[in-house]
């Protein structure tokens, strides 16, 4: 797949040697005011990880890997403005949050765009690239994501892009009173 270079940001898959940028962006995401609603990881835990953790994490989601892919928006100055990760979940296997799917599917996680880059279409461009990768490279039948029912900003963005609720939900790990709502994007 060729990178999307419109609007001054390149949208592309990560490269293994870019783990410092991946670490920096993830730590920025975990400092976001709604991070507790969007991510199943804390800043403190992530910041305490050794460099080897970040190196392995990026290598496992880089160009050429078919089980997962991290897609990034890289600005003209080389700074990463946003990211999304696509996990491939096999039919019949337990996926994220323990659910078992009857189809091979992509699962979008770790969606983040820096506050100063929001409202410029980067999330939509990240989603479009991630969906193309999921269908064309990974060969999935559908793409889904989960959103915390209390995260209205994210839910609105996903709906705007074309994700629709399935009516399924799962408890938020560590917060049994809250629910993660499943959304799906069906291939046109």
C-alpha positions as CSV (number, residue, x, y, z in Angstrom):
1,X,0.0,0.0,0.0
2,X,1.3,3.5,-0.8
3,X,1.2,6.2,1.9
4,X,-1.5,8.8,1.8
5,X,0.3,12.2,1.6
6,X,-2.6,14.6,1.2
7,X,-3.2,17.5,3.7
8,X,0.5,17.7,4.8
9,X,0.5,14.5,6.8
10,X,1.7,11.1,5.5
11,X,-0.5,8.2,6.6
12,X,1.4,5.0,6.7
13,X,2.4,1.9,8.7
14,X,5.1,2.1,11.3
15,X,8.6,0.8,10.9
16,X,10.3,-1.2,13.6
17,X,13.0,1.4,14.2
18,X,10.4,4.0,15.0
19,X,9.7,2.7,18.5
20,X,10.7,6.0,20.2
21,X,8.0,7.9,18.3
22,X,5.5,5.2,19.1
23,X,6.4,5.4,22.8
24,X,6.2,9.2,22.8
25,X,2.8,9.2,21.1
26,X,1.3,6.5,23.3
27,X,2.4,8.3,26.5
28,X,0.9,11.5,25.1
29,X,-2.4,9.6,24.5
30,X,-2.4,8.2,28.0
31,X,-2.2,11.8,29.4
32,X,-5.3,12.8,27.5
33,X,-8.2,13.8,29.8
34,X,-10.4,11.0,28.5
35,X,-7.6,8.4,28.4
36,X,-9.3,6.5,31.3
37,X,-12.3,6.0,28.9
38,X,-10.3,5.2,25.8
39,X,-7.4,3.0,26.8
40,X,-7.1,-0.1,28.9
41,X,-3.6,1.0,30.1
42,X,-2.4,3.8,32.4
43,X,0.3,6.3,31.8
44,X,2.2,5.1,34.9
45,X,2.3,1.5,33.7
46,X,3.3,2.4,30.2
47,X,6.0,4.9,31.2
48,X,7.6,2.3,33.5
49,X,8.1,-0.2,30.5
50,X,11.7,-0.7,29.4
51,X,12.8,0.2,25.8
52,X,12.7,-3.5,24.9
53,X,8.9,-3.5,25.5
54,X,8.4,-0.7,23.0
55,X,10.8,-2.2,20.5
56,X,8.9,-5.5,20.6
57,X,5.5,-3.8,20.5
58,X,6.3,-1.7,17.4
59,X,8.1,-4.6,15.6
60,X,4.9,-6.7,16.1
61,X,2.7,-4.1,14.4
62,X,5.1,-2.8,11.7
63,X,5.1,-2.9,7.9
64,X,4.9,-6.5,6.7
65,X,3.2,-7.9,9.8
66,X,-0.1,-9.5,8.9
67,X,-1.6,-10.1,12.4
68,X,-1.6,-6.4,13.4
69,X,-0.7,-3.1,12.0
70,X,-0.1,0.3,13.6
71,X,-1.0,3.2,11.2
72,X,0.4,6.7,11.9
73,X,-0.1,10.2,10.7
74,X,3.3,11.8,10.3
75,X,3.5,15.6,10.0
76,X,5.9,17.6,7.7
77,X,8.2,18.0,10.7
78,X,8.3,14.2,11.3
79,X,6.2,14.4,14.5
80,X,3.5,11.8,14.8
81,X,0.1,13.5,15.0
82,X,-2.1,10.4,15.5
83,X,-2.3,6.6,15.3
84,X,-4.6,3.6,15.1
85,X,-3.8,-0.1,15.5
86,X,-5.6,-2.9,13.6
87,X,-5.6,-6.3,15.4
88,X,-6.6,-9.3,13.3
89,X,-9.0,-11.7,15.1
90,X,-9.5,-15.1,13.7
91,X,-12.9,-16.7,13.4
92,X,-13.7,-18.9,16.4
93,X,-10.9,-17.4,18.6
94,X,-11.4,-15.2,21.6
95,X,-10.7,-11.6,20.6
96,X,-10.4,-8.4,22.6
97,X,-12.6,-8.3,25.6
98,X,-13.1,-12.0,25.4
99,X,-15.7,-12.1,22.7
100,X,-15.6,-14.9,20.1
101,X,-16.4,-14.0,16.5
102,X,-17.7,-16.2,13.8
103,X,-15.8,-14.3,11.1
104,X,-12.2,-13.2,10.6
105,X,-12.2,-9.6,11.5
106,X,-10.1,-6.5,12.1
107,X,-10.4,-4.7,15.5
108,X,-9.4,-1.1,15.7
109,X,-7.7,-0.1,19.0
110,X,-5.5,2.6,20.4
111,X,-7.2,5.4,18.3
112,X,-5.6,8.7,19.1
113,X,-5.1,12.1,17.5
114,X,-3.2,14.9,19.3
115,X,-5.5,17.7,20.4
116,X,-3.8,20.3,18.2
117,X,-4.4,18.1,15.2
118,X,-8.1,17.3,15.8
119,X,-10.8,18.5,13.5
120,X,-8.5,18.3,10.4
121,X,-9.7,15.0,9.1
122,X,-6.7,13.0,10.4
123,X,-8.9,10.4,12.3
124,X,-10.9,9.8,9.1
125,X,-7.7,9.4,7.1
126,X,-6.3,7.0,9.7
127,X,-9.5,5.0,9.7
128,X,-9.6,4.8,5.8
129,X,-6.0,3.6,5.7
130,X,-6.6,1.1,8.5
131,X,-9.7,-0.3,6.8
132,X,-7.9,-0.6,3.4
133,X,-5.1,-2.5,5.2
134,X,-7.5,-4.7,7.0
135,X,-9.4,-5.7,3.8
136,X,-6.6,-5.7,1.2
137,X,-3.7,-7.0,3.2
138,X,-5.1,-8.9,6.1
139,X,-8.2,-10.2,4.2
140,X,-10.7,-9.7,7.0
141,X,-14.5,-9.9,6.6
142,X,-15.4,-7.0,8.8
143,X,-13.8,-4.4,11.0
144,X,-15.0,-3.5,14.5
145,X,-14.1,-1.4,17.5
146,X,-15.3,-0.9,21.0
147,X,-16.0,2.5,22.6
148,X,-16.7,3.2,26.3
149,X,-20.4,4.3,26.6
150,X,-19.2,7.4,28.5
151,X,-16.9,8.6,25.7
152,X,-19.3,10.6,23.6
153,X,-16.6,12.4,21.6
154,X,-15.2,9.1,20.3
155,X,-18.6,7.6,19.7
156,X,-19.6,10.6,17.5
157,X,-16.4,10.4,15.5
158,X,-16.9,6.7,14.8
159,X,-20.5,7.2,13.8
160,X,-19.5,10.1,11.5
161,X,-17.1,7.9,9.7
162,X,-19.7,5.2,9.2
163,X,-19.3,2.8,12.0
164,X,-22.7,1.5,13.3
165,X,-23.6,0.0,16.7
166,X,-24.2,-3.8,16.7
167,X,-26.1,-3.7,19.9
168,X,-23.5,-5.9,21.6
169,X,-21.5,-4.7,24.6
170,X,-18.9,-5.9,27.1
171,X,-18.0,-4.8,30.6
172,X,-15.1,-2.4,30.8
173,X,-12.2,-4.3,32.3
174,X,-11.6,-3.0,35.9
175,X,-14.9,-1.0,35.8
176,X,-17.8,-3.6,35.8
177,X,-20.4,-0.9,36.0
178,X,-19.4,0.6,32.6
179,X,-19.9,-0.9,29.2
180,X,-17.8,-1.0,26.0
181,X,-20.2,-0.7,23.0
182,X,-19.3,-2.6,19.8
183,X,-19.4,-0.8,16.5
184,X,-18.8,-2.3,13.1
185,X,-17.9,-1.0,9.7
186,X,-19.2,-3.2,6.9
187,X,-17.3,-3.3,3.7
188,X,-19.1,-1.4,0.9
